[in-house]
Amino acid sequence: MSDKNWKEYNEALVRRGEILLDMEFLDNWSKELNIMNRGKEGTRFRYPESFIRLLAIIHYSITI
């Protein structure tokens, strides 16, 4: 019979799937959008570049 600690093993699997995110971009959301939209003609950007990069990272992480 195995002496494996299944509780620890399961917790390790959960931790393996965690993504640590720096949510600092939320503090600069409006400022970044103002800079991106300065002098822009046409429809204004609604999402800052840093948010789009975050979504790309999450998408890439999920598809691996």
CHARMM-style PDB file with segment names, atoms N, HN, CA, C and O in Angstrom:
ATOM      1  N   MET     1       0.847  -1.180   0.000  1.00  0.00      PROA
ATOM      2  CA  MET     1       0.000   0.000   0.000  1.00  0.00      PROA
ATOM      3  C   MET     1       0.895   1.248   0.000  1.00  0.00      PROA
ATOM      4  O   MET     1       1.976   1.243   0.590  1.00  0.00      PROA
ATOM      5  N   SER     2       0.445   2.294  -0.655  1.00  0.00      PROA
ATOM      6  HN  SER     2      -0.433   2.298  -1.135  1.00  0.00      PROA
ATOM      7  CA  SER     2       1.213   3.522  -0.788  1.00  0.00      PROA
ATOM      8  C   SER     2       1.083   4.396   0.453  1.00  0.00      PROA
ATOM      9  O   SER     2       0.015   4.498   1.058  1.00  0.00      PROA
ATOM     10  N   ASP     3       2.191   5.020   0.813  1.00  0.00      PROA
ATOM     11  HN  ASP     3       3.058   4.937   0.322  1.00  0.00      PROA
ATOM     12  CA  ASP     3       2.185   5.944   1.957  1.00  0.00      PROA
ATOM     13  C   ASP     3       2.052   7.392   1.485  1.00  0.00      PROA
ATOM     14  O   ASP     3       2.377   8.316   2.230  1.00  0.00      PROA
ATOM     15  N   LYS     4       1.580   7.595   0.262  1.00  0.00      PROA
ATOM     16  HN  LYS     4       1.316   6.844  -0.343  1.00  0.00      PROA
ATOM     17  CA  LYS     4       1.481   8.933  -0.308  1.00  0.00      PROA
ATOM     18  C   LYS     4       0.460   9.747   0.486  1.00  0.00      PROA
ATOM     19  O   LYS     4      -0.625   9.266   0.811  1.00  0.00      PROA
ATOM     20  N   ASN     5       0.832  10.984   0.789  1.00  0.00      PROA
ATOM     21  HN  ASN     5       1.713  11.375   0.525  1.00  0.00      PROA
ATOM     22  CA  ASN     5      -0.070  11.909   1.462  1.00  0.00      PROA
ATOM     23  C   ASN     5      -0.924  12.577   0.387  1.00  0.00      PROA
ATOM     24  O   ASN     5      -0.498  13.539  -0.252  1.00  0.00      PROA
ATOM     25  N   TRP     6      -2.124  12.057   0.197  1.00  0.00      PROA
ATOM     26  HN  TRP     6      -2.470  11.275   0.716  1.00  0.00      PROA
ATOM     27  CA  TRP     6      -2.981  12.521  -0.889  1.00  0.00      PROA
ATOM     28  C   TRP     6      -3.440  13.963  -0.703  1.00  0.00      PROA
ATOM     29  O   TRP     6      -3.626  14.678  -1.688  1.00  0.00      PROA
ATOM     30  N   LYS     7      -3.623  14.396   0.514  1.00  0.00      PROA
ATOM     31  HN  LYS     7      -3.472  13.815   1.314  1.00  0.00      PROA
ATOM     32  CA  LYS     7      -4.025  15.788   0.760  1.00  0.00      PROA
ATOM     33  C   LYS     7      -2.933  16.740   0.270  1.00  0.00      PROA
ATOM     34  O   LYS     7      -3.227  17.715  -0.422  1.00  0.00      PROA
ATOM     35  N   GLU     8      -1.686  16.466   0.620  1.00  0.00      PROA
ATOM     36  HN  GLU     8      -1.447  15.674   1.182  1.00  0.00      PROA
ATOM     37  CA  GLU     8      -0.568  17.307   0.148  1.00  0.00      PROA
ATOM     38  C   GLU     8      -0.428  17.241  -1.360  1.00  0.00      PROA
ATOM     39  O   GLU     8      -0.187  18.257  -2.012  1.00  0.00      PROA
ATOM     40  N   TYR     9      -0.580  16.049  -1.916  1.00  0.00      PROA
ATOM     41  HN  TYR     9      -0.776  15.223  -1.387  1.00  0.00      PROA
ATOM     42  CA  TYR     9      -0.462  15.874  -3.359  1.00  0.00      PROA
ATOM     43  C   TYR     9      -1.522  16.697  -4.096  1.00  0.00      PROA
ATOM     44  O   TYR     9      -1.207  17.379  -5.071  1.00  0.00      PROA
ATOM     45  N   ASN    10      -2.767  16.639  -3.639  1.00  0.00      PROA
ATOM     46  HN  ASN    10      -3.023  16.085  -2.846  1.00  0.00      PROA
ATOM     47  CA  ASN    10      -3.842  17.402  -4.258  1.00  0.00      PROA
ATOM     48  C   ASN    10      -3.612  18.910  -4.143  1.00  0.00      PROA
ATOM     49  O   ASN    10      -3.858  19.651  -5.095  1.00  0.00      PROA
ATOM     50  N   GLU    11      -3.141  19.363  -2.983  1.00  0.00      PROA
ATOM     51  HN  GLU    11      -2.941  18.761  -2.210  1.00  0.00      PROA
ATOM     52  CA  GLU    11      -2.851  20.782  -2.803  1.00  0.00      PROA
ATOM     53  C   GLU    11      -1.730  21.236  -3.734  1.00  0.00      PROA
ATOM     54  O   GLU    11      -1.770  22.348  -4.261  1.00  0.00      PROA
ATOM     55  N   ALA    12      -0.734  20.380  -3.935  1.00  0.00      PROA
ATOM     56  HN  ALA    12      -0.702  19.476  -3.507  1.00  0.00      PROA
ATOM     57  CA  ALA    12       0.360  20.702  -4.850  1.00  0.00      PROA
ATOM     58  C   ALA    12      -0.159  20.836  -6.280  1.00  0.00      PROA
ATOM     59  O   ALA    12       0.295  21.709  -7.020  1.00  0.00      PROA
ATOM     60  N   LEU    13      -1.097  19.990  -6.674  1.00  0.00      PROA
ATOM     61  HN  LEU    13      -1.465  19.281  -6.073  1.00  0.00      PROA
ATOM     62  CA  LEU    13      -1.680  20.098  -8.016  1.00  0.00      PROA
ATOM     63  C   LEU    13      -2.448  21.400  -8.184  1.00  0.00      PROA
ATOM     64  O   LEU    13      -2.397  22.022  -9.246  1.00  0.00      PROA
ATOM     65  N   VAL    14      -3.152  21.810  -7.151  1.00  0.00      PROA
ATOM     66  HN  VAL    14      -3.193  21.305  -6.288  1.00  0.00      PROA
ATOM     67  CA  VAL    14      -3.885  23.077  -7.211  1.00  0.00      PROA
ATOM     68  C   VAL    14      -2.907  24.238  -7.330  1.00  0.00      PROA
ATOM     69  O   VAL    14      -3.101  25.132  -8.154  1.00  0.00      PROA
ATOM     70  N   ARG    15      -1.851  24.230  -6.507  1.00  0.00      PROA
ATOM     71  HN  ARG    15      -1.694  23.504  -5.838  1.00  0.00      PROA
ATOM     72  CA  ARG    15      -0.852  25.306  -6.567  1.00  0.00      PROA
ATOM     73  C   ARG    15      -0.178  25.365  -7.932  1.00  0.00      PROA
ATOM     74  O   ARG    15       0.175  26.449  -8.398  1.00  0.00      PROA
ATOM     75  N   ARG    16       0.004  24.228  -8.574  1.00  0.00      PROA
ATOM     76  HN  ARG    16      -0.282  23.348  -8.196  1.00  0.00      PROA
ATOM     77  CA  ARG    16       0.650  24.185  -9.882  1.00  0.00      PROA
ATOM     78  C   ARG    16      -0.151  24.991 -10.897  1.00  0.00      PROA
ATOM     79  O   ARG    16       0.418  25.555 -11.832  1.00  0.00      PROA
ATOM     80  N   GLY    17      -1.465  25.046 -10.718  1.00  0.00      PROA
ATOM     81  HN  GLY    17      -1.927  24.588  -9.959  1.00  0.00      PROA
ATOM     82  CA  GLY    17      -2.329  25.762 -11.644  1.00  0.00      PROA
ATOM     83  C   GLY    17      -2.520  27.232 -11.316  1.00  0.00      PROA
ATOM     84  O   GLY    17      -3.193  27.945 -12.061  1.00  0.00      PROA
ATOM     85  N   GLU    18      -1.949  27.697 -10.229  1.00  0.00      PROA
ATOM     86  HN  GLU    18      -1.402  27.118  -9.624  1.00  0.00      PROA
ATOM     87  CA  GLU    18      -2.118  29.098  -9.847  1.00  0.00      PROA
ATOM     88  C   GLU    18      -1.299  30.004 -10.753  1.00  0.00      PROA
ATOM     89  O   GLU    18      -0.201  29.651 -11.184  1.00  0.00      PROA
ATOM     90  N   ILE    19      -1.849  31.168 -11.032  1.00  0.00      PROA
ATOM     91  HN  ILE    19      -2.741  31.455 -10.682  1.00  0.00      PROA
ATOM     92  CA  ILE    19      -1.131  32.196 -11.772  1.00  0.00      PROA
ATOM     93  C   ILE    19      -1.044  33.401 -10.843  1.00  0.00      PROA
ATOM     94  O   ILE    19      -2.060  33.903 -10.364  1.00  0.00      PROA
ATOM     95  N   LEU    20       0.162  33.852 -10.598  1.00  0.00      PROA
ATOM     96  HN  LEU    20       0.988  33.445 -10.987  1.00  0.00      PROA
ATOM     97  CA  LEU    20       0.338  35.031  -9.757  1.00  0.00      PROA
ATOM     98  C   LEU    20       0.328  36.257 -10.653  1.00  0.00      PROA
ATOM     99  O   LEU    20       1.153  36.378 -11.559  1.00  0.00      PROA
ATOM    100  N   LEU    21      -0.599  37.159 -10.403  1.00  0.00      PROA
ATOM    101  HN  LEU    21      -1.269  37.061  -9.668  1.00  0.00      PROA
ATOM    102  CA  LEU    21      -0.779  38.317 -11.255  1.00  0.00      PROA
ATOM    103  C   LEU    21      -0.495  39.598 -10.492  1.00  0.00      PROA
ATOM    104  O   LEU    21      -0.869  39.748  -9.329  1.00  0.00      PROA
ATOM    105  N   ASP    22       0.166  40.505 -11.165  1.00  0.00      PROA
ATOM    106  HN  ASP    22       0.469  40.383 -12.110  1.00  0.00      PROA
ATOM    107  CA  ASP    22       0.386  41.829 -10.614  1.00  0.00      PROA
ATOM    108  C   ASP    22      -0.753  42.711 -11.108  1.00  0.00      PROA
ATOM    109  O   ASP    22      -0.821  43.042 -12.292  1.00  0.00      PROA
ATOM    110  N   MET    23      -1.628  43.083 -10.218  1.00  0.00      PROA
ATOM    111  HN  MET    23      -1.573  42.814  -9.257  1.00  0.00      PROA
ATOM    112  CA  MET    23      -2.812  43.848 -10.603  1.00  0.00      PROA
ATOM    113  C   MET    23      -2.555  45.361 -10.586  1.00  0.00      PROA
ATOM    114  O   MET    23      -3.503  46.147 -10.584  1.00  0.00      PROA
ATOM    115  N   GLU    24      -1.307  45.764 -10.574  1.00  0.00      PROA
ATOM    116  HN  GLU    24      -0.537  45.126 -10.576  1.00  0.00      PROA
ATOM    117  CA  GLU    24      -0.956  47.180 -10.548  1.00  0.00      PROA
ATOM    118  C   GLU    24      -1.496  47.926 -11.769  1.00  0.00      PROA
ATOM    119  O   GLU    24      -1.766  49.125 -11.696  1.00  0.00      PROA
ATOM    120  N   PHE    25      -1.651  47.219 -12.889  1.00  0.00      PROA
ATOM    121  HN  PHE    25      -1.431  46.246 -12.948  1.00  0.00      PROA
ATOM    122  CA  PHE    25      -2.140  47.882 -14.094  1.00  0.00      PROA
ATOM    123  C   PHE    25      -3.516  48.506 -13.869  1.00  0.00      PROA
ATOM    124  O   PHE    25      -3.888  49.448 -14.569  1.00  0.00      PROA
ATOM    125  N   LEU    26      -4.275  47.990 -12.899  1.00  0.00      PROA
ATOM    126  HN  LEU    26      -3.973  47.225 -12.331  1.00  0.00      PROA
ATOM    127  CA  LEU    26      -5.592  48.568 -12.620  1.00  0.00      PROA
ATOM    128  C   LEU    26      -5.478  49.999 -12.091  1.00  0.00      PROA
ATOM    129  O   LEU    26      -6.336  50.840 -12.357  1.00  0.00      PROA
ATOM    130  N   ASP    27      -4.408  50.260 -11.340  1.00  0.00      PROA
ATOM    131  HN  ASP    27      -3.711  49.576 -11.124  1.00  0.00      PROA
ATOM    132  CA  ASP    27      -4.194  51.610 -10.803  1.00  0.00      PROA
ATOM    133  C   ASP    27      -3.924  52.618 -11.912  1.00  0.00      PROA
ATOM    134  O   ASP    27      -4.237  53.801 -11.778  1.00  0.00      PROA
ATOM    135  N   ASN    28      -3.339  52.139 -13.013  1.00  0.00      PROA
ATOM    136  HN  ASN    28      -3.085  51.178 -13.122  1.00  0.00      PROA
ATOM    137  CA  ASN    28      -2.947  53.028 -14.106  1.00  0.00      PROA
ATOM    138  C   ASN    28      -3.868  52.931 -15.319  1.00  0.00      PROA
ATOM    139  O   ASN    28      -3.550  53.465 -16.381  1.00  0.00      PROA
ATOM    140  N   TRP    29      -4.995  52.259 -15.171  1.00  0.00      PROA
ATOM    141  HN  TRP    29      -5.253  51.824 -14.308  1.00  0.00      PROA
ATOM    142  CA  TRP    29      -5.903  52.006 -16.289  1.00  0.00      PROA
ATOM    143  C   TRP    29      -6.269  53.305 -17.008  1.00  0.00      PROA
ATOM    144  O   TRP    29      -6.062  53.419 -18.217  1.00  0.00      PROA
ATOM    145  N   SER    30      -6.805  54.278 -16.283  1.00  0.00      PROA
ATOM    146  HN  SER    30      -6.973  54.185 -15.302  1.00  0.00      PROA
ATOM    147  CA  SER    30      -7.256  55.535 -16.902  1.00  0.00      PROA
ATOM    148  C   SER    30      -6.101  56.319 -17.487  1.00  0.00      PROA
ATOM    149  O   SER    30      -6.208  56.866 -18.584  1.00  0.00      PROA
ATOM    150  N   LYS    31      -5.004  56.377 -16.763  1.00  0.00      PROA
ATOM    151  HN  LYS    31      -4.917  55.933 -15.872  1.00  0.00      PROA
ATOM    152  CA  LYS    31      -3.840  57.117 -17.259  1.00  0.00      PROA
ATOM    153  C   LYS    31      -3.319  56.511 -18.553  1.00  0.00      PROA
ATOM    154  O   LYS    31      -3.010  57.235 -19.500  1.00  0.00      PROA
ATOM    155  N   GLU    32      -3.221  55.186 -18.597  1.00  0.00      PROA
ATOM    156  HN  GLU    32      -3.472  54.598 -17.828  1.00  0.00      PROA
ATOM    157  CA  GLU    32      -2.730  54.517 -19.801  1.00  0.00      PROA
ATOM    158  C   GLU    32      -3.684  54.756 -20.982  1.00  0.00      PROA
ATOM    159  O   GLU    32      -3.243  55.009 -22.103  1.00  0.00      PROA
ATOM    160  N   LEU    33      -4.983  54.672 -20.718  1.00  0.00      PROA
ATOM    161  HN  LEU    33      -5.341  54.466 -19.807  1.00  0.00      PROA
ATOM    162  CA  LEU    33      -5.949  54.923 -21.793  1.00  0.00      PROA
ATOM    163  C   LEU    33      -5.869  56.363 -22.296  1.00  0.00      PROA
ATOM    164  O   LEU    33      -5.948  56.601 -23.501  1.00  0.00      PROA
ATOM    165  N   ASN    34      -5.714  57.315 -21.393  1.00  0.00      PROA
ATOM    166  HN  ASN    34      -5.649  57.121 -20.414  1.00  0.00      PROA
ATOM    167  CA  ASN    34      -5.589  58.714 -21.811  1.00  0.00      PROA
ATOM    168  C   ASN    34      -4.380  58.913 -22.714  1.00  0.00      PROA
ATOM    169  O   ASN    34      -4.457  59.640 -23.705  1.00  0.00      PROA
ATOM    170  N   ILE    35      -3.274  58.276 -22.381  1.00  0.00      PROA
ATOM    171  HN  ILE    35      -3.212  57.686 -21.576  1.00  0.00      PROA
ATOM    172  CA  ILE    35      -2.064  58.389 -23.205  1.00  0.00      PROA
ATOM    173  C   ILE    35      -2.281  57.722 -24.563  1.00  0.00      PROA
ATOM    174  O   ILE    35      -1.904  58.270 -25.599  1.00  0.00      PROA
ATOM    175  N   MET    36      -2.890  56.540 -24.549  1.00  0.00      PROA
ATOM    176  HN  MET    36      -3.196  56.095 -23.707  1.00  0.00      PROA
ATOM    177  CA  MET    36      -3.134  55.825 -25.806  1.00  0.00      PROA
ATOM    178  C   MET    36      -4.096  56.578 -26.726  1.00  0.00      PROA
ATOM    179  O   MET    36      -3.956  56.520 -27.948  1.00  0.00      PROA
ATOM    180  N   ASN    37      -5.073  57.287 -26.147  1.00  0.00      PROA
ATOM    181  HN  ASN    37      -5.186  57.334 -25.155  1.00  0.00      PROA
ATOM    182  CA  ASN    37      -6.088  57.972 -26.947  1.00  0.00      PROA
ATOM    183  C   ASN    37      -5.711  59.404 -27.304  1.00  0.00      PROA
ATOM    184  O   ASN    37      -6.416  60.045 -28.083  1.00  0.00      PROA
ATOM    185  N   ARG    38      -4.625  59.917 -26.757  1.00  0.00      PROA
ATOM    186  HN  ARG    38      -4.052  59.396 -26.124  1.00  0.00      PROA
ATOM    187  CA  ARG    38      -4.202  61.284 -27.034  1.00  0.00      PROA
ATOM    188  C   ARG    38      -3.914  61.440 -28.541  1.00  0.00      PROA
ATOM    189  O   ARG    38      -3.060  60.744 -29.091  1.00  0.00      PROA
ATOM    190  N   GLY    39      -4.622  62.340 -29.182  1.00  0.00      PROA
ATOM    191  HN  GLY    39      -5.316  62.905 -28.735  1.00  0.00      PROA
ATOM    192  CA  GLY    39      -4.416  62.624 -30.603  1.00  0.00      PROA
ATOM    193  C   GLY    39      -4.965  61.552 -31.536  1.00  0.00      PROA
ATOM    194  O   GLY    39      -4.760  61.627 -32.747  1.00  0.00      PROA
ATOM    195  N   LYS    40      -5.647  60.574 -31.003  1.00  0.00      PROA
ATOM    196  HN  LYS    40      -5.814  60.513 -30.019  1.00  0.00      PROA
ATOM    197  CA  LYS    40      -6.178  59.483 -31.822  1.00  0.00      PROA
ATOM    198  C   LYS    40      -7.430  59.944 -32.540  1.00  0.00      PROA
ATOM    199  O   LYS    40      -8.289  60.602 -31.953  1.00  0.00      PROA
ATOM    200  N   GLU    41      -7.529  59.592 -33.822  1.00  0.00      PROA
ATOM    201  HN  GLU    41      -6.831  59.058 -34.298  1.00  0.00      PROA
ATOM    202  CA  GLU    41      -8.743  59.863 -34.586  1.00  0.00      PROA
ATOM    203  C   GLU    41      -9.572  58.593 -34.636  1.00  0.00      PROA
ATOM    204  O   GLU    41      -9.029  57.488 -34.638  1.00  0.00      PROA
ATOM    205  N   GLY    42     -10.864  58.749 -34.673  1.00  0.00      PROA
ATOM    206  HN  GLY    42     -11.305  59.646 -34.671  1.00  0.00      PROA
ATOM    207  CA  GLY    42     -11.734  57.580 -34.737  1.00  0.00      PROA
ATOM    208  C   GLY    42     -12.092  57.094 -33.347  1.00  0.00      PROA
ATOM    209  O   GLY    42     -11.961  57.811 -32.355  1.00  0.00      PROA
ATOM    210  N   THR    43     -12.546  55.859 -33.311  1.00  0.00      PROA
ATOM    211  HN  THR    43     -12.653  55.277 -34.117  1.00  0.00      PROA
ATOM    212  CA  THR    43     -12.992  55.275 -32.052  1.00  0.00      PROA
ATOM    213  C   THR    43     -11.856  55.188 -31.043  1.00  0.00      PROA
ATOM    214  O   THR    43     -10.743  54.773 -31.364  1.00  0.00      PROA
ATOM    215  N   ARG    44     -12.164  55.587 -29.827  1.00  0.00      PROA
ATOM    216  HN  ARG    44     -13.068  55.924 -29.566  1.00  0.00      PROA
ATOM    217  CA  ARG    44     -11.151  55.575 -28.771  1.00  0.00      PROA
ATOM    218  C   ARG    44     -10.917  54.144 -28.285  1.00  0.00      PROA
ATOM    219  O   ARG    44     -11.807  53.296 -28.346  1.00  0.00      PROA
ATOM    220  N   PHE    45      -9.706  53.900 -27.806  1.00  0.00      PROA
ATOM    221  HN  PHE    45      -8.983  54.589 -27.757  1.00  0.00      PROA
ATOM    222  CA  PHE    45      -9.408  52.616 -27.183  1.00  0.00      PROA
ATOM    223  C   PHE    45     -10.208  52.503 -25.894  1.00  0.00      PROA
ATOM    224  O   PHE    45     -10.374  53.487 -25.172  1.00  0.00      PROA
ATOM    225  N   ARG    46     -10.703  51.303 -25.606  1.00  0.00      PROA
ATOM    226  HN  ARG    46     -10.568  50.504 -26.192  1.00  0.00      PROA
ATOM    227  CA  ARG    46     -11.476  51.078 -24.385  1.00  0.00      PROA
ATOM    228  C   ARG    46     -10.687  50.309 -23.338  1.00  0.00      PROA
ATOM    229  O   ARG    46     -11.008  50.358 -22.150  1.00  0.00      PROA
ATOM    230  N   TYR    47      -9.651  49.596 -23.778  1.00  0.00      PROA
ATOM    231  HN  TYR    47      -9.389  49.556 -24.743  1.00  0.00      PROA
ATOM    232  CA  TYR    47      -8.856  48.768 -22.883  1.00  0.00      PROA
ATOM    233  C   TYR    47      -7.380  49.101 -23.074  1.00  0.00      PROA
ATOM    234  O   TYR    47      -6.913  49.199 -24.209  1.00  0.00      PROA
ATOM    235  N   PRO    48      -6.648  49.273 -21.992  1.00  0.00      PROA
ATOM    236  CA  PRO    48      -5.225  49.580 -22.110  1.00  0.00      PROA
ATOM    237  C   PRO    48      -4.422  48.372 -22.610  1.00  0.00      PROA
ATOM    238  O   PRO    48      -4.836  47.223 -22.455  1.00  0.00      PROA
ATOM    239  N   GLU    49      -3.296  48.656 -23.198  1.00  0.00      PROA
ATOM    240  HN  GLU    49      -2.960  49.589 -23.324  1.00  0.00      PROA
ATOM    241  CA  GLU    49      -2.408  47.622 -23.729  1.00  0.00      PROA
ATOM    242  C   GLU    49      -2.004  46.614 -22.656  1.00  0.00      PROA
ATOM    243  O   GLU    49      -1.897  45.422 -22.943  1.00  0.00      PROA
ATOM    244  N   SER    50      -1.779  47.070 -21.438  1.00  0.00      PROA
ATOM    245  HN  SER    50      -1.865  48.039 -21.206  1.00  0.00      PROA
ATOM    246  CA  SER    50      -1.365  46.163 -20.366  1.00  0.00      PROA
ATOM    247  C   SER    50      -2.456  45.122 -20.065  1.00  0.00      PROA
ATOM    248  O   SER    50      -2.142  43.983 -19.720  1.00  0.00      PROA
ATOM    249  N   PHE    51      -3.725  45.504 -20.193  1.00  0.00      PROA
ATOM    250  HN  PHE    51      -3.980  46.429 -20.473  1.00  0.00      PROA
ATOM    251  CA  PHE    51      -4.822  44.565 -19.969  1.00  0.00      PROA
ATOM    252  C   PHE    51      -4.867  43.522 -21.087  1.00  0.00      PROA
ATOM    253  O   PHE    51      -5.091  42.340 -20.827  1.00  0.00      PROA
ATOM    254  N   ILE    52      -4.658  43.955 -22.314  1.00  0.00      PROA
ATOM    255  HN  ILE    52      -4.476  44.916 -22.526  1.00  0.00      PROA
ATOM    256  CA  ILE    52      -4.648  43.034 -23.454  1.00  0.00      PROA
ATOM    257  C   ILE    52      -3.504  42.024 -23.287  1.00  0.00      PROA
ATOM    258  O   ILE    52      -3.674  40.838 -23.567  1.00  0.00      PROA
ATOM    259  N   ARG    53      -2.339  42.502 -22.831  1.00  0.00      PROA
ATOM    260  HN  ARG    53      -2.201  43.465 -22.603  1.00  0.00      PROA
ATOM    261  CA  ARG    53      -1.212  41.590 -22.594  1.00  0.00      PROA
ATOM    262  C   ARG    53      -1.548  40.581 -21.503  1.00  0.00      PROA
ATOM    263  O   ARG    53      -1.195  39.408 -21.618  1.00  0.00      PROA
ATOM    264  N   LEU    54      -2.223  41.022 -20.448  1.00  0.00      PROA
ATOM    265  HN  LEU    54      -2.509  41.975 -20.354  1.00  0.00      PROA
ATOM    266  CA  LEU    54      -2.635  40.119 -19.376  1.00  0.00      PROA
ATOM    267  C   LEU    54      -3.559  39.025 -19.920  1.00  0.00      PROA
ATOM    268  O   LEU    54      -3.391  37.851 -19.591  1.00  0.00      PROA
ATOM    269  N   LEU    55      -4.529  39.406 -20.745  1.00  0.00      PROA
ATOM    270  HN  LEU    55      -4.666  40.360 -21.012  1.00  0.00      PROA
ATOM    271  CA  LEU    55      -5.434  38.425 -21.331  1.00  0.00      PROA
ATOM    272  C   LEU    55      -4.681  37.428 -22.213  1.00  0.00      PROA
ATOM    273  O   LEU    55      -5.002  36.240 -22.228  1.00  0.00      PROA
ATOM    274  N   ALA    56      -3.684  37.913 -22.944  1.00  0.00      PROA
ATOM    275  HN  ALA    56      -3.423  38.878 -22.932  1.00  0.00      PROA
ATOM    276  CA  ALA    56      -2.881  37.016 -23.789  1.00  0.00      PROA
ATOM    277  C   ALA    56      -2.119  36.009 -22.934  1.00  0.00      PROA
ATOM    278  O   ALA    56      -2.044  34.830 -23.280  1.00  0.00      PROA
ATOM    279  N   ILE    57      -1.560  36.465 -21.830  1.00  0.00      PROA
ATOM    280  HN  ILE    57      -1.621  37.422 -21.549  1.00  0.00      PROA
ATOM    281  CA  ILE    57      -0.828  35.563 -20.931  1.00  0.00      PROA
ATOM    282  C   ILE    57      -1.760  34.509 -20.349  1.00  0.00      PROA
ATOM    283  O   ILE    57      -1.412  33.330 -20.290  1.00  0.00      PROA
ATOM    284  N   ILE    58      -2.937  34.933 -19.923  1.00  0.00      PROA
ATOM    285  HN  ILE    58      -3.220  35.891 -19.971  1.00  0.00      PROA
ATOM    286  CA  ILE    58      -3.907  33.975 -19.359  1.00  0.00      PROA
ATOM    287  C   ILE    58      -4.327  32.977 -20.433  1.00  0.00      PROA
ATOM    288  O   ILE    58      -4.393  31.777 -20.168  1.00  0.00      PROA
ATOM    289  N   HSD    59      -4.610  33.454 -21.632  1.00  0.00      PROA
ATOM    290  HN  HSD    59      -4.556  34.429 -21.847  1.00  0.00      PROA
ATOM    291  CA  HSD    59      -5.006  32.555 -22.708  1.00  0.00      PROA
ATOM    292  C   HSD    59      -3.913  31.550 -23.020  1.00  0.00      PROA
ATOM    293  O   HSD    59      -4.181  30.362 -23.200  1.00  0.00      PROA
ATOM    294  N   TYR    60      -2.686  32.031 -23.082  1.00  0.00      PROA
ATOM    295  HN  TYR    60      -2.469  32.996 -22.936  1.00  0.00      PROA
ATOM    296  CA  TYR    60      -1.556  31.152 -23.371  1.00  0.00      PROA
ATOM    297  C   TYR    60      -1.381  30.119 -22.260  1.00  0.00      PROA
ATOM    298  O   TYR    60      -1.113  28.949 -22.532  1.00  0.00      PROA
ATOM    299  N   SER    61      -1.532  30.549 -21.017  1.00  0.00      PROA
ATOM    300  HN  SER    61      -1.750  31.500 -20.796  1.00  0.00      PROA
ATOM    301  CA  SER    61      -1.364  29.648 -19.881  1.00  0.00      PROA
ATOM    302  C   SER    61      -2.419  28.554 -19.870  1.00  0.00      PROA
ATOM    303  O   SER    61      -2.130  27.418 -19.494  1.00  0.00      PROA
ATOM    304  N   ILE    62      -3.623  28.880 -20.273  1.00  0.00      PROA
ATOM    305  HN  ILE    62      -3.857  29.803 -20.578  1.00  0.00      PROA
ATOM    306  CA  ILE    62      -4.708  27.913 -20.265  1.00  0.00      PROA
ATOM    307  C   ILE    62      -4.538  26.889 -21.393  1.00  0.00      PROA
ATOM    308  O   ILE    62      -4.904  25.725 -21.232  1.00  0.00      PROA
ATOM    309  N   THR    63      -3.993  27.311 -22.512  1.00  0.00      PROA
ATOM    310  HN  THR    63      -3.695  28.257 -22.642  1.00  0.00      PROA
ATOM    311  CA  THR    63      -3.893  26.433 -23.676  1.00  0.00      PROA
ATOM    312  C   THR    63      -2.684  25.513 -23.628  1.00  0.00      PROA
ATOM    313  O   THR    63      -2.561  24.624 -24.470  1.00  0.00      PROA
ATOM    314  N   ILE    64      -1.804  25.699 -22.683  1.00  0.00      PROA
ATOM    315  HN  ILE    64      -1.903  26.422 -21.999  1.00  0.00      PROA
ATOM    316  CA  ILE    64      -0.607  24.841 -22.597  1.00  0.00      PROA
ATOM    317  C   ILE    64      -0.978  23.474 -22.077  1.00  0.00      PROA
ATOM    318  OT1 ILE    64      -0.111  22.613 -21.934  1.00  0.00      PROA
TER     319      ILE     64
END
